[in-house]
């Protein structure tokens, strides 16, 4: 038993992912194209392989990151083709016969807006909740049921997403079509989010997607659908889309997205002005008014994720058996023989055959 425990500990150490360098959290990086032109800024450490879809739909992939100069270089992937939303021009009314429900919460509960709240971070209750509640009301005005949690997940550290995961899971269990994590950005320049939609001053919205989970393709497709609808309804409302290394708890549901409503140097009143527009975009994105179905497909991604989980479980079991066999026998040859015996016994247990 002692040897088996040692084997399990060794396996767990091998499987634990490397922790992000917390000294780089909160730093603002400049993301540039191949010619050195600034594309955008990103709060936090970008990673090689991250993707960026600009407001004009230019598509880029990060190929190098310099943590000393806080700069990231990209390669161009051409123009990103957004989904066809020509059906919006038909002015169809949203379908009311079906249940329309979404979920939303705030992982970084401290996030606030300095010009309005007096500080960028409030460990009691950040100004981000004012934005979330305004957005919730706007969604409800569109006829949606909103499962909203104002639970806090302090502090704003590497464990915040782990703590907010329980909240997200509980909300999704209500049976929702989408889940949204409401944030504000941490870059300093307020102009990067400032905009004017329909002649009204308001901040724009960045969509953030994680690429490290089994729903990554569906999450990205959902964000692209949101941008396509917004570009048609309110050009400029969606600032851009960033596809980062993390998961952001988006493995919970294919139609999950993180919304950055402005940055901490924006006036919160301008941020609140964008929530109604964003709610109308989300309503059209999810329910469209055309036969009631959202265009985003999710069945294939969910099945792929299920099989991925089974495969990794099998790999983990085999690894435990292999390490235990080696620790027990003390040699490679002995380990191979012990593994054969173990699998023979397991096979007999599954088929109901007794060991001879």
PyMOL commands that set and color helices and strands:
alter all, ss='L'
color gray80, all
select helices_A, chain A and resi 2-15+22-24+86-90+114-117+128-141+160-172+190-192+216-233+250-252+268-273+275-287+299-329+332-351
alter helices_A, ss='H'
color red, helices_A
select strands_A, chain A and resi 28-32+38-43+51-53+58-66+71-79+101-105+145-148+178-185+194-197+200-203+205-210+238-244+256-263
alter strands_A, ss='S'
color yellow, strands_A
deselect
rebuild
show_as cartoon
